[in-house]
Amino acid sequence: MPPFSRHHEVVTEIDPSQLQPGLFIRLPSGWMGHPFLFNQFRIHDQTQVEILRGLGLKTIQYLPERSSAAPLPRSSTPPPRAQAATPTAPAPPTPEQRAALEEKRQQAERVAHQRKLIAQCEKRYQGAAQQIRDVMRNLFAASERSVVGARELVDGVVSSFADDAGMILHLMGDKVADDNAYFHALNVMILSLMLGRSAGLSPDELRLLGEGALFHDIGKVRVPDAVLRNPQRNRHEEEFFRLHTVYGAEMARELRVLPPAVIEIILNHHETMDGKGYPNHLSEASLSRAARIVAITNRYDNLCNPLQHDKAATPAEAMTLMFKSEHMHWDTDLLQRFVRLLGIYPPGSMVQLSNGNLGLVVAVDHTRLLRPTVMIFDPTVPRAEALIVDLASEPDVKVDAVVRPAEVDPAALEYLAPRRRLSYFHGQPE
């Protein structure tokens, strides 16, 4: 049976005397009411058993399907730790308890700091989305002003790459990643700039790359919605759709303010290394490095955010498809860099942790890809207050596996809500 079955999970009350390593348990108290990082977890050693018994709980919830062991037979004798304190003379905390509480305090500070970083990133994302909205709406009515606005946006991102600090890719919340925020242009721009930086492009080259990525789809305004939004186009409709690259290049030239390198990206972002792309079936020798970068990031975002949301690939599925089945289409070096940039667990991936918890990857730091930042599923905690854990700060917990949404219990799926749209922004570690 999969670790997170699609049917409703069974929860059983057991006596603390029945606890043993391997049981997945859920604590009824608030997050600060116990010394553990998580309200629910799989017990991994006898020390945790003793701490749990010392909490004085009458019963503890046990989840059979997430456990790797069965409860012990119930004991008629109360555990020694439960007898240690009396109502009139509570026992002073042991050194172990004091250490556990201090660790919990530090964990609380780390969680608060993580929330602050995400809030800052979302604020910056909202500002960038508003800039893109203004640029696109006024692109032809006020072309020079719009392009200046686009360059300011790109320059702000490029300037943030000025030092050697690691870059963190964040998954944006639903409240900021909406249809009206021009998320695709922003996604492709951010991913392209991060990939370009990884590939060693100079600041000037990055600025041109950013402009091309931002404007890569402007030609779609000349494609009717009936064609543009049709996920099952016939041959003639598909040919019409593919002309958006040509239209985009024509529109860019008409603006008279975009450099040739930017226009080349707009024209060639659907060309592939094997000559099977469009509009001109160009091959490796005819494609700039910038166009190759945007081709990769555009394909990835289209796989994760298709017209039909129920056809969306998970981030891991998109990466696997591009690397294993489509590798001949892409620049090998750039594709490998892209995989390393997003990591084994790209933002938006649902993962099973080593302590039995289910989580959603909300951020990755390319300098420590095996330790992403994860939002934890816990029905005892309101979703708006969900625990967000940077696994780099929690060495005892790691990712065990990527989990497909189809394998997940509906309650957990609704709680974590892998985004209807996967939208990204960047930040830096502090």
WOSULGI-V390993 format. One record per residue. N is the residue number from 1. RES is the residue in one letter. SS is DSSP state (hx for helix, st for strand, lp for the rest). PHI is phi in whole degrees, 0 to 359 (none if undefined). Layout:
BEGIN
n & res & ss & phi
N & RES & SS & PHI
N & RES & SS & PHI
END
This chain:
BEGIN
n & res & ss & phi
1 & M & lp & none
2 & P & lp & 299
3 & P & lp & 296
4 & F & lp & 228
5 & S & lp & 297
6 & R & lp & 289
7 & H & lp & 269
8 & H & lp & 297
9 & E & lp & 289
10 & V & lp & 277
11 & V & lp & 237
12 & T & st & 239
13 & E & st & 275
14 & I & st & 231
15 & D & lp & 281
16 & P & hx & 306
17 & S & hx & 294
18 & Q & hx & 269
19 & L & lp & 291
20 & Q & lp & 200
21 & P & lp & 304
22 & G & lp & 104
23 & L & lp & 281
24 & F & st & 264
25 & I & st & 239
26 & R & st & 231
27 & L & lp & 268
28 & P & lp & 278
29 & S & lp & 277
30 & G & lp & 296
31 & W & hx & 299
32 & M & hx & 271
33 & G & hx & 273
34 & H & lp & 207
35 & P & lp & 272
36 & F & lp & 269
37 & L & lp & 293
38 & F & lp & 250
39 & N & lp & 282
40 & Q & st & 222
41 & F & st & 188
42 & R & st & 269
43 & I & lp & 295
44 & H & lp & 248
45 & D & lp & 204
46 & Q & hx & 291
47 & T & hx & 299
48 & Q & hx & 297
49 & V & hx & 301
50 & E & hx & 294
51 & I & hx & 296
52 & L & hx & 298
53 & R & hx & 294
54 & G & lp & 283
55 & L & lp & 286
56 & G & lp & 77
57 & L & lp & 284
58 & K & lp & 287
59 & T & lp & 220
60 & I & st & 225
61 & Q & st & 283
62 & Y & st & 233
63 & L & lp & 251
64 & P & hx & 302
65 & E & hx & 290
66 & R & hx & 259
67 & S & lp & 264
68 & S & lp & 251
69 & A & lp & 211
70 & A & lp & 257
71 & P & lp & 297
72 & L & lp & 291
73 & P & lp & 301
74 & R & lp & 293
75 & S & lp & 266
76 & S & lp & 276
77 & T & lp & 259
78 & P & lp & 301
79 & P & lp & 302
80 & P & hx & 306
81 & R & hx & 292
82 & A & hx & 291
83 & Q & hx & 268
84 & A & lp & 292
85 & A & lp & 245
86 & T & lp & 239
87 & P & lp & 300
88 & T & lp & 270
89 & A & lp & 219
90 & P & lp & 297
91 & A & lp & 290
92 & P & lp & 295
93 & P & lp & 297
94 & T & lp & 285
95 & P & hx & 304
96 & E & hx & 295
97 & Q & hx & 294
98 & R & hx & 297
99 & A & hx & 295
100 & A & hx & 294
101 & L & hx & 292
102 & E & hx & 294
103 & E & hx & 297
104 & K & hx & 295
105 & R & hx & 299
106 & Q & hx & 294
107 & Q & hx & 298
108 & A & hx & 298
109 & E & hx & 294
110 & R & hx & 294
111 & V & hx & 296
112 & A & hx & 299
113 & H & hx & 296
114 & Q & hx & 296
115 & R & hx & 298
116 & K & hx & 296
117 & L & hx & 298
118 & I & hx & 294
119 & A & hx & 298
120 & Q & hx & 296
121 & C & hx & 295
122 & E & hx & 295
123 & K & hx & 296
124 & R & hx & 294
125 & Y & hx & 298
126 & Q & hx & 301
127 & G & hx & 296
128 & A & hx & 293
129 & A & hx & 298
130 & Q & hx & 294
131 & Q & hx & 298
132 & I & hx & 295
133 & R & hx & 302
134 & D & hx & 295
135 & V & hx & 298
136 & M & hx & 292
137 & R & hx & 290
138 & N & lp & 246
139 & L & lp & 300
140 & F & lp & 257
141 & A & lp & 286
142 & A & lp & 217
143 & S & hx & 298
144 & E & hx & 296
145 & R & hx & 296
146 & S & hx & 294
147 & V & hx & 294
148 & V & hx & 300
149 & G & hx & 298
150 & A & hx & 296
151 & R & hx & 292
152 & E & hx & 295
153 & L & hx & 296
154 & V & hx & 298
155 & D & hx & 298
156 & G & hx & 297
157 & V & hx & 291
158 & V & hx & 299
159 & S & hx & 297
160 & S & lp & 289
161 & F & lp & 270
162 & A & lp & 297
163 & D & lp & 264
164 & D & lp & 263
165 & A & lp & 295
166 & G & lp & 295
167 & M & st & 255
168 & I & st & 247
169 & L & st & 263
170 & H & st & 256
171 & L & st & 275
172 & M & lp & 274
173 & G & lp & 289
174 & D & lp & 303
175 & K & lp & 292
176 & V & lp & 246
177 & A & lp & 259
178 & D & lp & 249
179 & D & hx & 299
180 & N & hx & 272
181 & A & hx & 264
182 & Y & lp & 51
183 & F & hx & 297
184 & H & hx & 295
185 & A & hx & 299
186 & L & hx & 291
187 & N & hx & 302
188 & V & hx & 296
189 & M & hx & 296
190 & I & hx & 297
191 & L & hx & 297
192 & S & hx & 294
193 & L & hx & 293
194 & M & hx & 293
195 & L & hx & 292
196 & G & hx & 298
197 & R & hx & 296
198 & S & hx & 299
199 & A & lp & 277
200 & G & lp & 88
201 & L & lp & 294
202 & S & lp & 287
203 & P & hx & 305
204 & D & hx & 294
205 & E & hx & 295
206 & L & hx & 295
207 & R & hx & 295
208 & L & hx & 295
209 & L & hx & 300
210 & G & hx & 297
211 & E & hx & 296
212 & G & hx & 297
213 & A & hx & 294
214 & L & hx & 295
215 & F & lp & 260
216 & H & lp & 300
217 & D & lp & 251
218 & I & hx & 297
219 & G & hx & 293
220 & K & hx & 292
221 & V & hx & 292
222 & R & hx & 265
223 & V & lp & 256
224 & P & lp & 301
225 & D & hx & 303
226 & A & hx & 299
227 & V & hx & 269
228 & L & hx & 299
229 & R & lp & 259
230 & N & lp & 266
231 & P & lp & 282
232 & Q & lp & 234
233 & R & lp & 291
234 & N & lp & 280
235 & R & hx & 299
236 & H & hx & 292
237 & E & hx & 295
238 & E & hx & 295
239 & E & hx & 298
240 & F & hx & 296
241 & F & hx & 302
242 & R & hx & 294
243 & L & lp & 289
244 & H & hx & 298
245 & T & hx & 291
246 & V & hx & 292
247 & Y & hx & 301
248 & G & hx & 299
249 & A & hx & 296
250 & E & hx & 297
251 & M & hx & 295
252 & A & hx & 296
253 & R & hx & 293
254 & E & hx & 297
255 & L & hx & 293
256 & R & lp & 64
257 & V & lp & 232
258 & L & lp & 261
259 & P & lp & 294
260 & P & hx & 305
261 & A & hx & 297
262 & V & hx & 288
263 & I & hx & 297
264 & E & hx & 297
265 & I & hx & 295
266 & I & hx & 300
267 & L & hx & 289
268 & N & hx & 250
269 & H & lp & 288
270 & H & lp & 248
271 & E & lp & 280
272 & T & lp & 232
273 & M & lp & 294
274 & D & lp & 267
275 & G & lp & 78
276 & K & lp & 256
277 & G & lp & 270
278 & Y & lp & 215
279 & P & lp & 267
280 & N & lp & 243
281 & H & lp & 53
282 & L & lp & 288
283 & S & lp & 238
284 & E & hx & 315
285 & A & hx & 295
286 & S & hx & 262
287 & L & lp & 251
288 & S & lp & 291
289 & R & hx & 295
290 & A & hx & 296
291 & A & hx & 296
292 & R & hx & 295
293 & I & hx & 295
294 & V & hx & 294
295 & A & hx & 300
296 & I & hx & 291
297 & T & hx & 290
298 & N & hx & 294
299 & R & hx & 297
300 & Y & hx & 299
301 & D & hx & 293
302 & N & hx & 292
303 & L & hx & 292
304 & C & hx & 280
305 & N & lp & 230
306 & P & lp & 284
307 & L & lp & 301
308 & Q & lp & 266
309 & H & hx & 298
310 & D & hx & 287
311 & K & hx & 262
312 & A & lp & 297
313 & A & lp & 278
314 & T & lp & 289
315 & P & hx & 306
316 & A & hx & 294
317 & E & hx & 295
318 & A & hx & 298
319 & M & hx & 296
320 & T & hx & 296
321 & L & hx & 300
322 & M & hx & 294
323 & F & hx & 280
324 & K & hx & 264
325 & S & hx & 257
326 & E & lp & 241
327 & H & hx & 302
328 & M & hx & 291
329 & H & hx & 279
330 & W & lp & 244
331 & D & lp & 299
332 & T & hx & 301
333 & D & hx & 298
334 & L & hx & 292
335 & L & hx & 296
336 & Q & hx & 297
337 & R & hx & 296
338 & F & hx & 296
339 & V & hx & 298
340 & R & hx & 293
341 & L & hx & 293
342 & L & hx & 276
343 & G & lp & 86
344 & I & lp & 292
345 & Y & lp & 237
346 & P & lp & 298
347 & P & lp & 307
348 & G & lp & 100
349 & S & lp & 282
350 & M & st & 267
351 & V & st & 226
352 & Q & st & 261
353 & L & st & 268
354 & S & lp & 295
355 & N & lp & 267
356 & G & lp & 94
357 & N & lp & 283
358 & L & st & 255
359 & G & st & 214
360 & L & st & 244
361 & V & st & 290
362 & V & st & 249
363 & A & st & 199
364 & V & st & 227
365 & D & st & 252
366 & H & lp & 294
367 & T & lp & 273
368 & R & lp & 209
369 & L & lp & 292
370 & L & lp & 278
371 & R & lp & 236
372 & P & lp & 286
373 & T & st & 264
374 & V & st & 231
375 & M & st & 269
376 & I & st & 263
377 & F & lp & 283
378 & D & lp & 208
379 & P & lp & 295
380 & T & lp & 277
381 & V & lp & 242
382 & P & lp & 303
383 & R & hx & 302
384 & A & hx & 295
385 & E & hx & 248
386 & A & lp & 307
387 & L & lp & 292
388 & I & st & 243
389 & V & st & 239
390 & D & st & 274
391 & L & hx & 294
392 & A & hx & 294
393 & S & hx & 264
394 & E & lp & 232
395 & P & lp & 297
396 & D & lp & 279
397 & V & lp & 238
398 & K & lp & 221
399 & V & st & 279
400 & D & st & 268
401 & A & st & 195
402 & V & st & 277
403 & V & lp & 244
404 & R & lp & 284
405 & P & hx & 306
406 & A & hx & 295
407 & E & hx & 269
408 & V & lp & 260
409 & D & lp & 304
410 & P & hx & 306
411 & A & hx & 296
412 & A & hx & 291
413 & L & hx & 295
414 & E & hx & 293
415 & Y & hx & 295
416 & L & hx & 284
417 & A & lp & 46
418 & P & lp & 310
419 & R & lp & 308
420 & R & lp & 305
421 & R & lp & 236
422 & L & lp & 269
423 & S & lp & 235
424 & Y & st & 235
425 & F & st & 213
426 & H & st & 245
427 & G & st & 213
428 & Q & st & 230
429 & P & lp & 291
430 & E & lp & 243
END
